[in-house]
Amino acid sequence: MRCFRPRSSKPAAEVEDVLEQLQPSQSQQVSRDVRDAVGAGAQQDSNHQLSRIMRPDDANIVGNVHGGIILKMIEEAGCIVGTRHCNAQNGDRCMAALVRVEKTEFLFPMFIGEVAHVTAEITYASKHSLEVQVKVLAENILTGAKKLANKAALWYVPCSLQNVNKVTDVPPIKYASQEQEEQGRKRYEAQKLERLETKARTEEVVPPPPNPEDPPKEQHTVGFSQSSLIHLVGPSDCTLHHYVHGGVTMKLMDEVAGIVSVRHCNSNVVTASVDAINFHRKINKGCVVTVTGRLTFISNKSMEIEVLVDASSLVEPDKYRAVSAFFTFMSLDKDNKPQPVPPLKIDGEEEQRRFKEGEARYNQNKAKRLADKKQ
Ligand SMILES: CC(C)(COP(=O)(O)OP(=O)(O)OC[C@H]1O[C@@H](n2cnc3c(N)ncnc32)[C@H](O)[C@@H]1OP(=O)(O)O)[C@@H](O)C(=O)NCCC(=O)NCCS
């Protein structure tokens, strides 16, 4: 969810300002990324570019495009390029199902009227999975100014159209160099190790919903801002397999995280980043999904929200945890600068444990960002 106030009537000029404020190395990186993303478009079969103008229903009431909309576009581009590649050889027809999104940072805000150019490129293939790297450029078509809004890495697995539970083989890809292939293999091995840990989290028992009879919670407690959204999965949410697109789920997750953070800090908020998400379970058409967000950790100026997605059939009450992820939001003052957020009032051992774990993730992410900046 993006909830900026409009920064000015000239967003493109602002982008130039922001680019100027970057360290030289960062601004070179941004322009290199912009050039790469634009230039890469039509050159290879393993690339795909889609473009769309941002409309009012993509944005919040003050004109900023929701983070969830961007995640949905990223996933659409990845699904197209992945499915096309996996059907490039004879054999079962298949759809590329999203199984993982690496940690994603939102670099610059996007506004109504700008054109989003989403470029997806296959960067690694294992026997049964594909890595797709996606870049999102926002173009102001009045001035021609472009900015890199987002970069993401997604993993897809081809599932047979005949039998959705059958994972088919991925055709090999050509690498520009041996080094590129080696780097891809390292990323593949690293995510394989990391996701074992999140699989265990997905198997946690689904918490009971809050009782509406409970007395109102005190402001700035976890219970006060905890929010849920219930969605009936319809055909337009689904792939050819009749299972929910990962992008649809991410959009709902971002919406809930945005609601939680606004309830806590009562100000404009912005999605800053999303930690790696693993999609271990499918969600079928006709299911009811309950998306719940709760605050886990608060630093001086950021809020970490854990979002849990539980699915059940319409008639049977048994739920299963389809996916969970951590979103980080920031609160903005009237000049769109990050501002301190109210501290979280912790109640009980469970909340204390989650807070400590969130703090460890925050410190780890911060150290990594600093290290990346130094490179
Ligand atoms: C796709 C799916 C059927 C794979 O099931 P699985 O039991 O993990 O299958 P396997 O263990 O045989 O793994 C198959 C391949 O997928 C890869 N994979 C599975 N889960 C992954 C994940 N979270 N991230 C990256 N790769 C993953 C494995 O590495 C393997 O590839 P490899 O053999 O080249 O290493 C299952 O994960 C699934 O249904 N996920 C939900 C997909 C979906 O509906 N997405 C949208 C959700 S809203």
The ligand as an SDF file (V2000), in Angstrom:
LIG
                    3D

 48 50  0  0  0  0  0  0  0  0999 V2000
    4.8590  -25.6380   -6.9980 C   0  0  0  0  0  0  0  0  0  0  0  0
    4.6760  -26.7330   -5.9780 C   0  0  0  0  0  0  0  0  0  0  0  0
    3.6670  -27.7500   -6.5060 C   0  0  0  0  0  0  0  0  0  0  0  0
    6.0370  -27.4250   -5.7700 C   0  0  0  0  0  0  0  0  0  0  0  0
    5.8360  -28.3940   -4.7770 O   0  0  0  0  0  0  0  0  0  0  0  0
    7.0650  -28.9800   -3.9780 P   0  0  0  0  0  0  0  0  0  0  0  0
    6.5440  -30.0700   -3.0960 O   0  0  0  0  0  0  0  0  0  0  0  0
    7.8460  -27.8870   -3.3430 O   0  0  0  0  0  0  0  0  0  0  0  0
    7.8890  -29.6250   -5.1360 O   0  0  0  0  0  0  0  0  0  0  0  0
    9.3540  -30.1450   -5.1140 P   0  0  0  0  0  0  0  0  0  0  0  0
    9.9140  -30.2350   -3.7180 O   0  0  0  0  0  0  0  0  0  0  0  0
    9.3820  -31.3650   -5.9950 O   0  0  0  0  0  0  0  0  0  0  0  0
   10.1560  -28.9500   -5.8350 O   0  0  0  0  0  0  0  0  0  0  0  0
    9.9960  -28.7500   -7.2160 C   0  0  0  0  0  0  0  0  0  0  0  0
   10.9280  -27.6370   -7.6590 C   0  0  0  0  0  0  0  0  0  0  0  0
   10.4170  -26.4340   -7.1210 O   0  0  0  0  0  0  0  0  0  0  0  0
   11.4320  -25.7230   -6.4380 C   0  0  0  0  0  0  0  0  0  0  0  0
   10.7500  -25.0150   -5.3220 N   0  0  0  0  0  0  0  0  0  0  0  0
    9.7740  -25.4840   -4.5300 C   0  0  0  0  0  0  0  0  0  0  0  0
    9.4160  -24.5450   -3.6450 N   0  0  0  0  0  0  0  0  0  0  0  0
   10.1740  -23.4680   -3.8840 C   0  0  0  0  0  0  0  0  0  0  0  0
   10.2680  -22.1860   -3.3110 C   0  0  0  0  0  0  0  0  0  0  0  0
    9.4940  -21.7860   -2.2970 N   0  0  0  0  0  0  0  0  0  0  0  0
   11.1760  -21.3350   -3.8060 N   0  0  0  0  0  0  0  0  0  0  0  0
   11.9680  -21.6710   -4.8430 C   0  0  0  0  0  0  0  0  0  0  0  0
   11.9130  -22.8830   -5.4560 N   0  0  0  0  0  0  0  0  0  0  0  0
   11.0330  -23.7710   -4.9680 C   0  0  0  0  0  0  0  0  0  0  0  0
   12.3870  -26.7930   -5.9560 C   0  0  0  0  0  0  0  0  0  0  0  0
   13.7030  -26.3050   -5.7560 O   0  0  0  0  0  0  0  0  0  0  0  0
   12.3250  -27.7840   -7.1160 C   0  0  0  0  0  0  0  0  0  0  0  0
   13.2200  -27.4120   -8.1710 O   0  0  0  0  0  0  0  0  0  0  0  0
   14.6210  -28.2580   -8.3930 P   0  0  0  0  0  0  0  0  0  0  0  0
   14.2340  -29.6910   -8.4480 O   0  0  0  0  0  0  0  0  0  0  0  0
   15.1470  -27.7240   -9.6770 O   0  0  0  0  0  0  0  0  0  0  0  0
   15.4650  -27.9040   -7.1940 O   0  0  0  0  0  0  0  0  0  0  0  0
    4.1900  -26.1920   -4.5950 C   0  0  0  0  0  0  0  0  0  0  0  0
    5.2660  -25.4850   -3.9860 O   0  0  0  0  0  0  0  0  0  0  0  0
    3.0200  -25.2840   -4.7300 C   0  0  0  0  0  0  0  0  0  0  0  0
    1.9350  -25.7120   -5.0650 O   0  0  0  0  0  0  0  0  0  0  0  0
    3.2200  -23.9940   -4.3960 N   0  0  0  0  0  0  0  0  0  0  0  0
    2.1670  -22.9910   -4.5530 C   0  0  0  0  0  0  0  0  0  0  0  0
    2.2640  -22.3310   -5.9220 C   0  0  0  0  0  0  0  0  0  0  0  0
    1.1590  -21.2690   -6.0390 C   0  0  0  0  0  0  0  0  0  0  0  0
   -0.0020  -21.5890   -6.0450 O   0  0  0  0  0  0  0  0  0  0  0  0
    1.5640  -19.9780   -6.0760 N   0  0  0  0  0  0  0  0  0  0  0  0
    0.6590  -18.8830   -5.9240 C   0  0  0  0  0  0  0  0  0  0  0  0
    0.1830  -18.8540   -4.5000 C   0  0  0  0  0  0  0  0  0  0  0  0
   -0.9660  -17.6280   -4.1100 S   0  0  0  0  0  0  0  0  0  0  0  0
  1  2  1  0
  2  3  1  0
  2  4  1  0
  2 36  1  0
  4  5  1  0
  5  6  1  0
  6  7  2  0
  6  8  1  0
  6  9  1  0
  9 10  1  0
 10 11  2  0
 10 12  1  0
 10 13  1  0
 13 14  1  0
 14 15  1  0
 15 16  1  0
 15 30  1  0
 16 17  1  0
 17 18  1  0
 17 28  1  0
 18 19  1  0
 18 27  1  0
 19 20  2  0
 20 21  1  0
 21 22  1  0
 21 27  2  0
 22 23  1  0
 22 24  2  0
 24 25  1  0
 25 26  2  0
 26 27  1  0
 28 29  1  0
 28 30  1  0
 30 31  1  0
 31 32  1  0
 32 33  2  0
 32 34  1  0
 32 35  1  0
 36 37  1  0
 36 38  1  0
 38 39  2  0
 38 40  1  0
 40 41  1  0
 41 42  1  0
 42 43  1  0
 43 44  2  0
 43 45  1  0
 45 46  1  0
 46 47  1  0
 47 48  1  0
M  END
$$$$
